[in-house]
């Protein structure tokens, strides 16, 4: 595991976290001059489109770091999720330092906009970032002592399943709100202006903690399976080496 590489990726993630927080501060000053709060305020279409594209290109930047740094598919993945996690953690740290927001770790926030609005308490992405850092460091450690380290299919499926469960916890309240007024069939035919106007009335008054924690447990189990298997491989290799 290359400590110097991890150090520079951490620095990159911190710097990117500052840029992210600065952009959000600018946006809030434009759209929420009296302070950010729900329900959402109307955003000019060009500004909303730019923000969605910014999120997509932010992911491309983080993915590029992993691709350029890693020497194999699994290490590229590890560096990607590590940089993502550091970015997300310091995004909130800088918001707190610069504008004293959020008020608490349980303040509701807009987490993502693709493909629908994700909302959740601030502490939830921080928990996920901690999990990503743990998994990334484990992958990088095992890869440093065994170049053939892989994530087995069943471990990957467990991690993906846990991630999908957590995504449901972030999007369930907003989806429920939209479907309270439009049927699933309506969503394909209703004018986007009407759907957008209705979405501005959304106020996140419920977070599905039970779904979120279920997803966290599933992800943790995937990390445990991966770790135990690779520890066993290391022990077997040492025994055979002696």
Residue pairs with C-beta under 8 A, 6 or more apart in sequence:
1 137
1 140
1 141
1 143
1 144
2 140
2 144
5 69
5 79
6 82
6 137
6 140
9 65
9 69
9 79
9 82
9 83
9 86
10 82
10 86
12 65
12 83
12 86
13 82
13 83
13 84
13 85
13 86
13 87
13 90
14 86
14 87
14 90
16 58
16 61
16 62
16 83
16 87
17 86
17 87
17 88
17 89
17 90
17 91
17 93
17 94
18 90
18 94
20 58
20 87
20 91
20 94
21 90
21 91
21 92
21 94
21 95
21 98
22 94
22 98
23 54
24 91
24 95
25 95
25 98
25 99
27 47
27 51
28 35
28 36
28 99
30 47
31 41
31 43
31 47
32 41
36 101
38 108
38 202
38 203
38 204
39 200
39 201
39 202
39 203
40 110
40 199
40 200
40 202
41 200
42 200
43 51
51 113
52 113
52 114
55 112
55 113
55 114
56 114
58 87
59 84
62 80
62 83
62 84
62 87
63 80
65 79
65 80
65 83
66 76
66 77
66 78
66 79
66 80
66 81
66 83
67 76
67 80
69 75
69 76
69 79
70 76
70 77
70 78
70 79
70 80
72 143
72 147
74 139
74 143
74 149
74 150
74 151
75 139
75 140
75 143
77 139
78 135
78 136
78 137
78 139
78 140
78 143
79 136
79 140
81 132
81 133
81 135
81 136
82 132
82 133
82 136
82 137
82 140
84 129
84 132
85 128
85 129
85 130
85 132
85 133
85 136
86 129
86 133
88 125
88 126
88 128
88 129
89 126
89 129
92 102
92 122
92 125
92 126
95 101
95 102
96 102
101 107
102 109
102 122
104 122
105 121
105 122
105 123
105 126
106 121
106 122
106 123
107 121
107 122
108 119
108 120
108 121
108 122
108 204
108 207
109 119
109 120
109 121
109 122
110 117
110 118
110 119
111 118
111 119
111 120
111 124
111 125
111 170
112 118
112 170
116 171
116 174
116 175
116 178
117 171
117 174
117 199
117 202
118 167
118 170
118 171
118 174
119 170
119 173
119 174
119 204
119 207
120 169
120 170
120 207
120 212
121 207
124 169
124 170
124 207
124 212
127 216
128 166
128 216
131 216
131 219
131 220
131 223
134 223
135 159
135 223
135 226
138 223
138 226
138 227
138 230
139 149
139 151
139 226
142 149
142 230
142 234
143 149
145 234
146 230
146 233
146 234
146 237
149 230
151 159
151 226
152 225
152 226
152 229
154 225
155 222
155 225
155 226
155 229
156 222
158 218
158 219
158 221
158 222
158 225
159 219
159 222
159 223
161 218
162 215
162 216
162 217
162 218
162 219
162 220
162 221
162 222
163 215
163 219
164 215
165 211
165 214
165 215
165 218
166 211
166 212
166 215
166 216
166 219
168 208
168 211
168 215
169 207
169 208
169 209
169 211
169 212
169 215
170 212
172 208
172 211
173 204
173 205
173 206
173 207
173 208
174 202
174 204
177 202
178 187
178 195
178 198
178 199
178 202
181 198
182 190
182 195
182 198
187 195
